[in-house]
Each structure stands twice: as structure tokens, then as C-alpha cells.
Amino acid sequence: MSNKSILEQASAYFKSHHPGLTAEAIICFLVMIDLGEPTVGEVGRAVGMTEPQAYQHISMLTASGAGLITLVNAGDGRNTISLTPPGQAAKAAILSALA
């Protein structure tokens, strides 16, 4: 499947389930599901953003936003990202659309 098809499928899912998310937040989510349980810094590096920029977009995915992730303080200044049950459902829906 082409990158364009992947983005179209993900965009369709998020438009119908979480219409308020920015394209940057959606891209960060797609990177997260590819990386497993990354840190905010790892997602930032993967998408070409600084950690503060990535955090700004990733925070839209937390409980105060879409509720798809939780940020877990690793105790060493890093925040690890974990998918919530709705985040797991979003991941499954996107991956099944790509199959």
C-alpha cells in the first residue's frame, strides 16, 4: 500500500471519529503505532520536530483531548507514550483498513 493510501485511510478514520485533531497530531499517532511505546522525544525525532513541538501535538491525543494515549513520566525527564483502550481501538481500525 502506498503512503498516500495509508494517509487517506488514517485521515478518513480520524475525520469520522476525532474530527478536531490536527494533521500533525494524526501523523504523530501513526508514528506512535509504528514505534510501539515511544517517548515524546522519539516521536519528535521521527517526524522532524523538536520535543516541545511534538509534545504540543501529542498532547491533543491525551485524556484532555482525544483520549487515545497516556503520557507516563519515566522519572528521568522522559515521557513514555502508551495507548489507551480507545487508542488501541483506533490502531486496530487503522491497521485493519490497511490490510
C-alpha positions as CSV (number, residue, x, y, z in Angstrom):
1,M,0.0,0.0,0.0
2,S,1.3,3.4,-0.9
3,N,2.0,6.2,1.7
4,K,-0.8,8.2,0.1
5,S,-3.3,5.3,0.7
6,I,-2.1,5.0,4.3
7,L,-2.7,8.7,4.9
8,E,-6.1,8.6,3.2
9,Q,-7.2,5.7,5.4
10,A,-6.0,7.3,8.6
11,S,-7.4,10.6,7.6
12,A,-10.8,9.1,6.9
13,Y,-10.8,7.3,10.3
14,F,-9.8,10.4,12.3
15,K,-12.2,12.7,10.4
16,S,-15.1,10.4,11.4
17,H,-14.0,9.6,15.0
18,H,-11.9,12.5,16.1
19,P,-12.6,15.5,13.8
20,G,-10.8,18.1,15.9
21,L,-7.3,16.6,15.6
22,T,-4.7,18.3,13.5
23,A,-2.8,16.6,10.7
24,E,0.4,16.8,12.9
25,A,-1.3,15.0,15.8
26,I,-2.5,12.3,13.4
27,I,1.0,11.9,12.0
28,C,2.4,11.6,15.5
29,F,-0.2,8.9,16.3
30,L,0.7,7.0,13.1
31,V,4.4,7.1,14.2
32,M,3.5,6.0,17.7
33,I,1.7,2.9,16.5
34,D,4.7,2.1,14.4
35,L,7.2,2.6,17.2
36,G,5.4,0.7,20.0
37,E,5.6,2.7,23.2
38,P,8.0,5.5,22.3
39,T,9.0,8.6,24.2
40,V,7.8,12.0,23.1
41,G,11.4,12.8,22.0
42,E,11.5,9.7,19.8
43,V,8.2,10.7,18.1
44,G,9.6,14.2,17.6
45,R,12.8,12.9,16.0
46,A,10.8,10.6,13.8
47,V,8.6,13.4,12.5
48,G,11.3,16.1,12.3
49,M,10.1,18.2,15.2
50,T,11.7,19.3,18.4
51,E,10.5,17.6,21.6
52,P,8.4,20.6,22.7
53,Q,6.8,20.8,19.2
54,A,5.9,17.1,19.3
55,Y,4.6,17.4,22.8
56,Q,2.2,20.2,21.7
57,H,0.7,17.9,19.0
58,I,0.8,14.7,21.1
59,S,-1.0,16.4,24.0
60,M,-4.1,16.6,21.7
61,L,-4.2,12.8,21.9
62,T,-4.3,12.6,25.7
63,A,-7.3,12.4,28.0
64,S,-7.8,16.2,27.8
65,G,-8.1,15.8,24.0
66,A,-9.0,12.7,22.0
67,G,-8.2,10.2,24.9
68,L,-6.1,7.9,22.7
69,I,-2.9,8.0,24.8
70,T,-1.5,8.5,28.2
71,L,1.9,10.1,28.9
72,V,3.8,8.2,31.6
73,N,6.6,10.1,33.3
74,A,9.6,7.7,33.2
75,G,11.3,9.5,36.1
76,D,14.3,10.6,34.1
77,G,12.7,13.6,32.3
78,R,11.2,11.5,29.6
79,N,7.5,10.9,28.9
80,T,6.7,7.5,27.5
81,I,3.5,7.2,25.4
82,S,1.0,4.4,26.0
83,L,-2.1,3.8,24.0
84,T,-5.4,3.8,26.0
85,P,-8.2,1.3,25.1
86,P,-9.7,3.8,22.7
87,G,-6.1,4.3,21.3
88,Q,-5.8,0.5,20.8
89,A,-9.2,0.5,19.0
90,A,-8.0,3.3,16.8
91,K,-4.8,1.5,16.0
92,A,-6.7,-1.7,15.2
93,A,-9.2,0.1,13.0
94,I,-6.5,1.9,11.0
95,L,-4.4,-1.3,10.6
96,S,-7.4,-3.3,9.5
97,A,-8.3,-0.7,6.9
98,L,-4.8,-1.1,5.5
99,A,-4.9,-4.9,5.3
